[in-house]
Amino acid sequence: MTLSAACSITSRKTAWPEPMPNTHKPHPRQVKVRRVDECGSLHEIFHHCLPAFGGAYLRRVYTILDQAVGMGCPLTLAIAGPVTVSAQHQAWLIPLLETGWVAYLSTTDAVCYHDGHRSLTGFEHGPVHEVPVFGNDKELREEGTIRVTDMAFPEDVLLDQDRFISAMLLRPEFQQKMTGTAFRHLLGRFYHEQETKTGAGPGLLSTCHRLAIPVFVGAPSDGSVFLNSMKLWAMREAGLLPGYGFDLDLHAEVFEACAYHRWGLFDQEPYKLGTLILGGGVPKNFNLQPEPALGQILGFKGVSGYHFDVQIVTAPVTDGSLSSCFPAEAVTWGKVDKETYQYTTESLQADYSMLLPFLVKALLDNRARYERKAAEIGEQALFAAEPSARGYLRPRGGYRLFEQREALCARLREAVRDNGEWLGQSLSY
């Protein structure tokens, strides 16, 4: 089936109502609140105790996420910032991934690199400790301590991590050209082996390996995982390591992201995608690129952007950067659905590390409540009474898209062949 044909049946398949037209003027929302000591859950706090100002932005962020999860919408995550060195991945990110709601993840090379620190041999006690943000950095440097805001660790951690990455890159499994998702899937396997050996808790890449969640890095050369590959490449070029054969296939990696976006729009109910963007930068940009890549570059018709788009960034919208731009700006590029963005998107200027533990906990509590009710009255009765329970209770095993990547990419290649006439015309100017 071609992409355009798949698009024509999308509207017939979906059971979700069409969005309100932009000309609709909703009734004014009356400002009513509930006392916090009358609320029995974070869900009620978010809905009833954040009536105005920044709190109202947070309420809208939560209610959109609640709606997206309840609809059963596959979510993509874009995460910039040192979530692994600061252990945020273990606090709230891994619990979110283990819900089965997340299709794939876009992040940085540094996040993947620092993910390995807690499993290094000799640092089982914990390699990272807290330091003051405005302390004596000269003193830290002289004692060999590296600082990331208020997180710090011995420089030996980095040196050992470099040795670990280099040793892994020399293994036979890596001596080929591969996508970054394949590389990080393999690296997650070896991280898991090291975590098991040292007794460290599961990390980000090992969790994504277990759940077959693809991990994209839009700027792979901007981090220490790739720097170690550069070292081995330099040794090969100098005649010191003739057998080194690892290389990244960036074309195939971007194409793979397009195949997943196409899957979400045409193969997976409810035939819509949602995205949660934490911080900006390259992870955000990469996460938003599949729609223009499919629609503008490859020339497919009927490709829509994200139906849900929630972002939490510190950059002010007036700085003109991609990091700060609201979903409405992405509408003009086609990256966010133009028909629904006024109701299903929000941008909150905040530090996501302050909010995500509470947002994720509220969503997990909702799932636990639905699980209890399903045990009491049965899933079908629950789904009939509360349709959003179906989306919340998706299988925890998730979509396992990495295991489907070859089939999905093959189908996209077939669609490219079918669109050959348009593509040929795009080559002249």
C-alpha positions in Angstrom: 0.0 0.0 0.0 1.3 3.4 -0.9 1.5 6.2 1.6 -1.2 8.2 -0.1 -3.5 5.2 -0.2 -2.8 4.6 3.5 -3.7 8.2 4.2 -7.0 7.9 2.5 -8.1 5.1 4.9 -6.8 6.8 8.0 -9.9 9.0 8.4 -12.2 5.9 8.1 -10.2 3.8 10.6 -9.9 6.3 13.5 -12.6 6.3 16.1 -11.6 9.6 17.5 -13.7 12.7 16.8 -12.5 15.3 14.4 -10.9 18.4 16.1 -12.9 21.5 16.6 -12.4 24.0 13.7 -10.3 27.0 14.6 -13.4 29.3 14.2 -15.1 27.6 17.2 -15.2 29.9 20.2 -15.3 27.7 23.4 -17.3 28.8 26.4 -15.1 30.7 28.9 -13.6 28.5 31.5 -14.9 29.5 34.9 -12.2 29.9 37.6 -13.0 27.3 40.2 -10.5 25.6 42.6 -10.5 22.9 45.2 -8.6 23.1 48.5 -5.4 21.1 48.3 -6.4 19.2 51.5 -9.5 18.0 49.7 -7.5 16.5 46.9 -6.8 12.8 47.0 -4.3 12.5 44.2 -1.8 14.5 42.1 -4.3 14.2 39.2 -6.7 16.3 41.3 -4.0 18.7 42.3 -3.1 19.3 38.6 -6.7 19.7 37.6 -8.1 21.8 40.5 -5.3 23.6 42.3 -3.4 25.4 39.4 -5.9 28.0 38.3 -3.7 30.8 36.9 -0.4 32.1 35.6 2.5 29.6 35.4 0.4 27.1 37.3 -2.2 27.2 34.5 0.5 26.4 32.0 1.5 23.4 34.1 -2.2 22.3 34.3 -2.5 22.5 30.5 0.7 20.5 30.1 -0.6 17.8 32.4 -4.1 17.6 30.9 -2.6 17.3 27.3 -0.4 14.5 28.4 -3.3 12.8 30.2 -5.3 13.1 27.0 -2.6 11.8 24.8 -1.9 8.8 27.0 -5.7 8.1 27.3 -6.1 8.2 23.5 -3.5 5.5 23.2 -1.2 7.9 21.2 2.4 6.7 20.7 4.7 9.2 22.3 8.2 10.3 21.2 10.6 11.8 23.7 13.2 14.5 23.0 15.5 15.0 26.0 18.4 17.5 26.2 20.4 18.0 29.3 22.5 15.8 31.7 19.7 13.4 32.8 21.9 10.4 33.2 24.8 12.0 35.1 22.3 13.5 37.5 20.4 10.1 37.9 17.1 11.7 36.7 16.8 8.7 34.3 16.5 6.4 37.2 14.1 8.7 39.1 11.4 9.3 36.5 12.6 8.6 32.9 12.9 4.8 33.1 9.5 4.5 34.9 8.0 6.5 32.1 9.6 4.2 29.4 8.4 1.1 31.2 4.8 2.1 30.7 4.9 1.0 27.1 3.6 4.4 25.9 6.9 5.6 24.4 7.8 4.7 20.7 11.3 6.2 20.5 13.7 8.6 22.2 15.8 11.4 20.8 18.7 12.6 23.0 22.4 13.5 23.0 25.6 11.5 22.7 26.6 12.9 26.2 23.5 11.3 27.8 24.5 7.9 26.3 28.1 8.4 27.5 27.3 9.4 31.1 24.8 6.6 31.3 27.6 4.1 31.9 29.3 5.8 34.9 27.3 4.1 37.6 28.2 0.6 36.4 32.0 1.1 36.2 34.1 -1.3 38.1 35.6 0.4 41.2 32.8 3.0 41.5 30.1 0.8 42.9 29.6 3.1 45.9 28.4 5.7 43.5 30.6 7.9 41.3 28.6 11.1 41.4 28.1 13.4 44.4 26.6 16.9 45.0 28.7 20.1 45.1 27.7 23.8 45.4 26.8 25.5 42.2 28.8 28.6 43.2 31.8 26.8 44.9 35.5 26.9 44.3 36.0 25.5 40.8 39.7 26.1 40.9 39.9 23.8 43.9 37.8 21.2 42.2 40.0 21.2 39.1 43.2 20.9 41.2 41.8 17.8 43.0 40.6 16.2 39.7 36.9 16.7 40.1 34.6 17.4 37.2 31.4 19.4 37.8 28.1 19.5 35.9 26.1 22.2 37.7 25.7 20.7 41.2 26.7 17.2 40.2 30.4 16.2 40.4 32.6 13.1 39.9 36.3 12.2 39.8 38.0 12.7 36.5 39.0 9.0 36.7 35.3 8.2 36.0 35.7 9.8 32.6 39.0 8.1 31.9 37.5 4.7 32.9 34.4 5.4 30.8 36.6 6.2 27.8 38.5 2.9 28.2 35.2 1.0 28.5 33.7 2.6 25.3 37.0 2.0 23.4 37.0 -1.6 24.4 33.4 -2.1 23.3 34.0 -0.4 20.0 36.8 -2.9 19.3 34.5 -5.9 19.7 33.6 -7.8 16.5 30.0 -6.7 16.7 30.9 -3.1 16.0 33.2 -3.6 13.0 30.7 -2.5 10.4 28.7 0.5 9.3 25.5 0.8 11.2 22.8 3.3 12.2 23.2 5.1 15.5 20.1 3.3 16.8 21.8 -0.1 16.1 24.9 1.1 17.7 23.1 2.3 20.9 21.1 -0.9 21.0 24.3 -2.9 21.1 25.9 -0.5 23.6 22.8 -1.0 25.8 23.4 -4.7 25.8 27.0 -4.3 27.0 26.0 -1.6 29.5 23.5 -4.2 30.9 26.2 -6.8 31.2 28.4 -4.3 33.1 25.4 -3.3 35.4 24.8 -6.9 36.2 28.5 -7.5 37.0 28.8 -4.5 39.4 25.3 -4.6 40.8 24.3 -1.2 39.5 20.7 -0.4 38.8 19.4 -0.4 35.2 20.6 2.5 33.1 18.9 4.3 30.2 20.5 2.4 27.3 20.1 -1.0 28.9 16.4 -0.2 29.5 15.9 0.9 25.9 17.7 -2.3 24.8 15.4 -4.4 26.9 12.3 -2.6 25.6 13.6 -2.4 22.0 13.1 1.4 22.1 15.2 3.1 19.4 17.5 5.8 20.7 18.4 8.6 18.2 21.2 11.1 18.5 21.0 13.9 16.0 24.5 15.2 16.6 26.6 12.1 17.3 29.9 13.8 16.9 29.2 16.2 19.7 30.0 13.9 22.6 32.5 11.5 24.1 31.2 8.3 22.8 32.0 9.5 19.3 35.3 11.0 20.5 36.5 7.6 21.5 35.6 6.3 18.0 37.6 9.2 16.6 40.6 8.0 18.6 40.3 4.5 17.2 39.8 5.9 13.7 42.9 8.1 14.1 44.9 5.1 15.2 43.7 3.3 12.1 44.6 6.2 9.9 48.1 6.3 11.5 48.6 2.6 10.8 48.3 1.6 14.5 44.9 -0.1 14.3 44.3 -1.4 10.8 41.3 -3.6 11.6 39.0 -0.9 13.0 35.8 -0.8 11.0 33.1 0.9 12.9 31.2 3.7 11.2 27.8 5.5 11.5 25.3 5.4 8.7 23.5 8.8 9.2 21.4 8.5 6.1 19.9 5.2 7.2 19.3 6.6 10.7 17.3 9.6 9.5 15.4 7.3 7.1 14.6 5.0 10.1 13.1 7.9 12.0 10.9 8.7 9.0 9.8 5.0 8.9 8.7 5.2 12.5 6.8 8.5 11.9 5.0 6.9 9.0 4.2 3.9 11.1 2.6 6.1 13.8 0.5 7.9 11.3 -0.7 5.0 9.1 -0.2 1.7 10.9 -0.8 2.3 14.6 -4.1 3.4 16.2 -5.2 6.1 16.8 -3.1 7.1 13.7 -1.7 10.1 15.5 1.6 10.8 17.2 2.4 12.9 20.3 5.7 14.3 21.5 7.1 15.3 24.8 10.1 17.7 24.4 12.3 18.4 27.5 14.8 21.0 26.8 15.6 22.1 23.2 18.6 21.9 20.9 19.3 19.1 18.5 17.2 16.4 20.3 14.1 18.6 19.7 15.0 19.4 16.1 15.7 15.8 15.3 12.4 14.8 16.9 10.5 17.2 14.7 12.2 16.4 11.4 10.4 13.3 10.1 7.3 15.2 8.9 9.2 17.6 6.6 11.5 14.8 5.6 8.5 12.7 4.5 6.4 15.5 3.1 8.7 18.1 1.7 11.9 16.1 0.9 10.5 12.7 -0.1 7.3 14.2 -1.5 4.6 12.1 0.1 1.1 13.5 0.4 -1.1 13.5 3.5 1.8 13.4 6.0 0.8 15.3 9.2 2.8 16.6 12.0 2.4 15.8 15.7 -1.1 15.8 17.0 0.0 16.4 20.6 3.1 18.5 21.3 4.1 19.3 24.9 7.4 21.0 25.6 9.1 22.3 28.8 12.1 24.5 28.0 14.0 27.3 29.8 14.6 29.4 26.7 12.3 32.4 26.3 10.4 32.5 23.0 11.8 35.9 22.2 15.4 34.5 21.8 14.5 33.3 18.3 16.0 29.8 18.7 14.5 26.5 17.8 14.8 25.6 21.5 12.3 28.3 22.5 9.8 28.2 19.6 6.3 27.3 20.6 4.4 24.4 18.8 2.5 27.1 16.9 5.7 28.1 15.1 6.2 24.4 14.2 2.7 24.4 12.6 4.0 26.8 9.9 6.7 24.2 9.0 4.2 21.3 9.0 5.8 19.6 12.0 2.7 20.0 14.2 -0.9 19.5 13.1 -2.4 22.8 12.0 -6.0 21.7 12.8 -5.5 20.8 16.5 -2.6 22.7 17.8 -4.7 25.3 19.7 -6.1 22.5 21.8 -3.5 19.8 22.0 -0.2 21.7 22.4 1.5 23.7 25.0 4.9 25.2 25.8 6.0 25.8 29.4 9.0 27.9 30.2 10.5 26.0 33.1 13.2 23.7 34.3 11.9 20.3 33.5 13.9 18.7 36.3 11.6 20.5 38.8 8.4 19.1 37.2 8.8 15.7 35.6 8.8 13.7 38.8 5.4 15.0 39.6 4.0 14.8 36.1 5.2 11.2 35.6 4.0 10.2 39.1 0.6 11.5 38.3 0.4 9.6 35.1 1.6 6.4 36.7 -0.9 6.8 39.5 -3.7 7.1 36.9 -2.5 3.8 35.4 -2.5 2.2 38.8 -6.0 3.4 39.5 -7.2 1.9 36.1 -5.4 -1.4 36.9 -7.2 -1.6 40.2 -10.6 -0.9 38.6 -9.9 -3.4 35.8 -9.2 -6.1 38.4 -12.5 -5.3 40.1 -14.9 -5.1 37.2 -12.9 -6.4 34.2 -11.2 -4.6 31.4 -14.1 -4.5 28.9 -16.5 -3.0 31.5 -13.8 -0.5 32.4 -13.1 0.5 28.8 -16.8 1.0 28.2 -17.2 3.2 31.3 -13.8 5.1 30.9 -12.4 4.9 27.4 -9.1 6.5 28.4 -8.3 3.5 30.5 -7.6 1.6 27.2 -4.8 4.0 26.3 -3.4 4.0 29.8 -3.4 0.2 30.0 -1.4 -0.5 26.8 0.9 -3.5 27.2 4.0 -2.5 29.3 6.2 -4.3 26.8 5.7 -1.3 24.5 5.9 -1.0 20.7 9.4 -2.6 20.4 10.0 -0.5 17.2 13.7 -1.4 17.0 12.7 -5.0 16.3 10.4 -3.8 13.5 12.8 -1.3 11.9 13.9 -3.5 9.0 10.3 -4.2 7.9 9.2 -0.6 8.4 12.2 0.8 6.5 11.6 -1.7 3.6 8.1 -0.5 3.3 9.2 3.1 3.2 11.8 2.2 0.5 9.0 0.7 -1.5 7.0 3.9 -1.2 10.0 5.9 -2.3 10.2 3.7 -5.4 6.5 4.3 -6.1 7.1 8.1 -5.8 10.0 8.0 -8.3 8.4 10.4 -10.8 8.0 13.2 -8.2 11.4 12.6 -6.8 13.0 12.8 -10.2 11.4 16.1 -10.9 12.8 17.4 -7.6 16.4 17.0 -8.8 16.5 20.0 -11.2 16.5 23.7 -10.6 
